[in-house]
Amino acid sequence: MSSLTVESNLKEINAFKKKVNWGEVPAIYHLVSSSVGDLDSILSHGFDSAYKRILNPNSWNQSVFDTYKDNDGNLKVRHKPEVYLRHEFNDMGYELHFFPVVNGRIVHEPMINNPNCPFHTWTPETLQMLFRINSLVAFSVFSYQSGDEADLALIRFAHITVEKLIKNLSEFFNITEVKGYTIAQFYQEIAKRDGNILNPETN
């Protein structure tokens, strides 16, 4: 493999990274790649997360969703509950946060057996953060300052994977708003500030 394309998968990106680095892969790259790998297989493998739990129909308040199965046996919903998503970047990395919207209000507190809540039990401390990509902020700054083609491809793949997972959520939930930078926009902001994201934006 001489170069990467937009369609390159994670296995191809990792192989290319080893090739261009003579087999030596930095620890921060490995950390981010492992987190992205978990996301890439979040629905097809056993990796547990809040993302999988909120998509588990057993956790749903069925009277809100009004679920049914189509002719192929696939679960469908007649009513998509409103939810709000937020991209979060912090010292831990990147996170996607999820909030139910009940009676037009974004829910930040626990709700148990509320007839208008889409979940039987909503506990923000265990369900609000759907998943995390460890150390993505530090890795993005590193990639801007001295990264190679594989580093940028990994960031792009992370962005694409998150967007796919959000699209998957939209099959069952009405996403009324998504706040915050996407991963791609966050990287562009790093470039705009020349790698120093701690500086306040200047006009």
C-alpha positions as CSV (number, residue, x, y, z in Angstrom):
1,M,0.0,0.0,0.0
2,S,1.6,3.2,-1.2
3,S,-1.0,5.6,0.1
4,L,-4.4,5.9,1.8
5,T,-7.8,6.9,0.4
6,V,-11.0,8.2,2.0
7,E,-12.3,4.6,1.8
8,S,-9.4,3.1,3.7
9,N,-10.5,1.0,6.7
10,L,-8.9,1.0,10.1
11,K,-6.8,-2.1,9.4
12,E,-5.4,-0.5,6.3
13,I,-4.6,2.8,8.1
14,N,-2.9,0.9,11.0
15,A,-0.8,-1.1,8.5
16,F,0.2,2.0,6.6
17,K,1.2,3.7,9.9
18,K,3.5,0.8,10.7
19,K,5.0,0.9,7.3
20,V,5.8,4.6,7.3
21,N,7.2,4.4,10.8
22,W,9.3,1.3,10.3
23,G,7.1,-0.7,12.7
24,E,7.3,1.8,15.5
25,V,3.9,3.1,16.4
26,P,3.7,5.9,19.0
27,A,1.7,5.1,22.1
28,I,-0.8,8.0,21.5
29,Y,-1.6,6.7,18.0
30,H,-2.2,3.2,19.4
31,L,-4.5,4.6,22.2
32,V,-6.6,6.5,19.7
33,S,-6.7,3.7,17.2
34,S,-7.8,1.2,19.8
35,S,-10.7,3.5,20.9
36,V,-11.7,4.0,17.3
37,G,-11.6,0.3,16.7
38,D,-14.0,-0.2,19.6
39,L,-16.4,2.3,18.0
40,D,-16.0,0.7,14.6
41,S,-17.3,-2.6,16.1
42,I,-19.6,-1.2,18.7
43,L,-22.7,-2.8,17.3
44,S,-21.3,-6.0,15.8
45,H,-19.2,-7.1,18.8
46,G,-19.6,-7.4,22.6
47,F,-18.1,-4.1,23.5
48,D,-20.5,-2.7,26.1
49,S,-21.4,1.0,26.1
50,A,-24.2,3.4,26.8
51,Y,-24.6,3.6,23.0
52,K,-25.6,0.0,22.9
53,R,-27.8,0.2,25.9
54,I,-29.9,3.1,24.6
55,L,-30.4,1.1,21.4
56,N,-31.6,-1.9,23.3
57,P,-35.4,-2.1,22.9
58,N,-35.7,-3.7,26.3
59,S,-34.7,-0.4,27.9
60,W,-37.3,1.5,25.9
61,N,-40.7,2.8,27.1
62,Q,-42.6,1.0,24.3
63,S,-45.6,3.3,24.7
64,V,-43.4,6.2,23.6
65,F,-41.8,4.5,20.6
66,D,-44.8,2.4,19.4
67,T,-42.5,-0.3,17.9
68,Y,-43.4,-2.9,15.3
69,K,-41.5,-5.3,13.0
70,D,-41.5,-5.0,9.2
71,N,-42.0,-7.9,6.8
72,D,-38.3,-8.8,7.2
73,G,-38.5,-8.9,11.0
74,N,-36.6,-5.7,11.5
75,L,-37.6,-3.5,14.4
76,K,-39.2,-0.2,13.4
77,V,-40.7,2.6,15.4
78,R,-43.8,4.6,14.5
79,H,-42.8,7.5,16.8
80,K,-39.2,8.7,17.2
81,P,-38.7,10.3,20.6
82,E,-36.9,13.7,20.5
83,V,-33.2,13.7,21.6
84,Y,-30.4,16.2,21.8
85,L,-26.7,15.3,21.1
86,R,-23.6,17.2,22.0
87,H,-20.0,16.7,20.9
88,E,-17.6,17.1,23.8
89,F,-13.8,17.6,23.7
90,N,-11.9,17.5,27.0
91,D,-8.8,16.3,28.7
92,M,-9.9,12.7,28.4
93,G,-10.5,12.9,24.6
94,Y,-13.7,13.1,22.5
95,E,-17.2,12.1,23.8
96,L,-20.7,12.0,22.3
97,H,-23.3,13.0,24.9
98,F,-27.0,12.1,24.6
99,F,-30.0,13.7,26.2
100,P,-33.7,12.8,26.0
101,V,-36.1,15.6,25.3
102,V,-39.3,15.2,27.4
103,N,-42.2,17.6,27.0
104,G,-39.9,20.0,25.0
105,R,-37.3,20.1,27.7
106,I,-33.7,18.6,27.6
107,V,-33.4,16.2,30.5
108,H,-30.3,16.4,32.6
109,E,-31.6,14.6,35.7
110,P,-32.5,11.0,36.3
111,M,-36.0,9.8,35.3
112,I,-37.5,6.5,36.5
113,N,-40.9,5.2,35.1
114,N,-41.8,8.6,33.7
115,P,-44.6,7.9,31.2
116,N,-43.2,10.6,28.8
117,C,-39.6,9.5,29.0
118,P,-38.4,7.2,26.1
119,F,-36.6,5.0,28.6
120,H,-37.9,3.1,31.6
121,T,-34.9,4.3,33.6
122,W,-32.8,7.2,32.5
123,T,-29.6,7.7,34.6
124,P,-27.3,10.4,33.1
125,E,-24.3,9.1,35.0
126,T,-24.4,5.8,33.1
127,L,-26.2,6.7,29.9
128,Q,-25.5,10.3,28.9
129,M,-21.9,9.7,27.6
130,L,-22.5,7.3,24.7
131,F,-18.8,6.6,24.0
132,R,-15.3,8.1,24.2
133,I,-12.3,8.3,21.9
134,N,-9.4,8.5,24.3
135,S,-6.8,11.2,23.9
136,L,-8.2,12.5,20.7
137,V,-7.6,16.2,21.6
138,A,-3.9,15.7,22.3
139,F,-3.6,13.4,19.2
140,S,-5.3,16.0,17.0
141,V,-2.9,18.7,18.1
142,F,0.1,16.3,17.6
143,S,-1.2,15.4,14.2
144,Y,-1.5,19.0,13.1
145,Q,2.0,19.9,14.3
146,S,3.9,16.8,13.2
147,G,1.6,14.1,12.0
148,D,1.9,12.0,8.9
149,E,-0.7,10.7,6.4
150,A,-1.8,7.9,8.6
151,D,-2.4,10.2,11.6
152,L,-4.7,12.4,9.5
153,A,-6.4,9.3,8.0
154,L,-7.1,8.0,11.5
155,I,-8.8,11.3,12.5
156,R,-10.8,11.3,9.3
157,F,-11.9,7.7,10.0
158,A,-12.9,8.6,13.5
159,H,-15.0,11.4,12.2
160,I,-16.7,9.2,9.6
161,T,-17.3,6.4,12.2
162,V,-19.0,8.9,14.7
163,E,-21.2,10.3,11.9
164,K,-22.3,6.7,11.0
165,L,-23.2,6.1,14.6
166,I,-25.2,9.3,14.8
167,K,-27.0,8.3,11.6
168,N,-27.8,4.9,13.1
169,L,-29.3,6.7,16.1
170,S,-31.5,8.7,13.8
171,E,-33.3,5.5,12.7
172,F,-34.9,5.3,16.1
173,F,-34.7,8.8,17.5
174,N,-35.6,12.3,16.2
175,I,-32.3,14.2,16.8
176,T,-33.5,17.7,17.2
177,E,-30.1,19.3,17.6
178,V,-26.4,18.4,17.6
179,K,-24.2,20.9,19.4
180,G,-20.5,21.4,19.3
181,Y,-17.8,20.8,16.8
182,T,-17.7,17.6,14.9
183,I,-14.3,15.8,14.9
184,A,-13.5,17.3,11.5
185,Q,-14.5,20.8,12.6
186,F,-12.5,20.5,15.7
187,Y,-9.4,19.6,13.7
188,Q,-10.0,22.6,11.4
189,E,-10.2,24.8,14.5
190,I,-6.8,23.5,15.6
191,A,-5.4,24.5,12.2
192,K,-7.1,27.9,12.4
193,R,-5.4,28.5,15.8
194,D,-2.1,27.1,14.5
195,G,-2.2,24.2,16.9
196,N,-2.9,26.2,20.1
197,I,-6.4,25.4,21.1
198,L,-5.9,27.0,24.5
199,N,-5.8,30.5,22.9
200,P,-9.1,32.3,22.8
201,E,-10.3,32.9,19.3
202,T,-9.2,36.2,18.0
203,N,-11.0,38.3,15.4
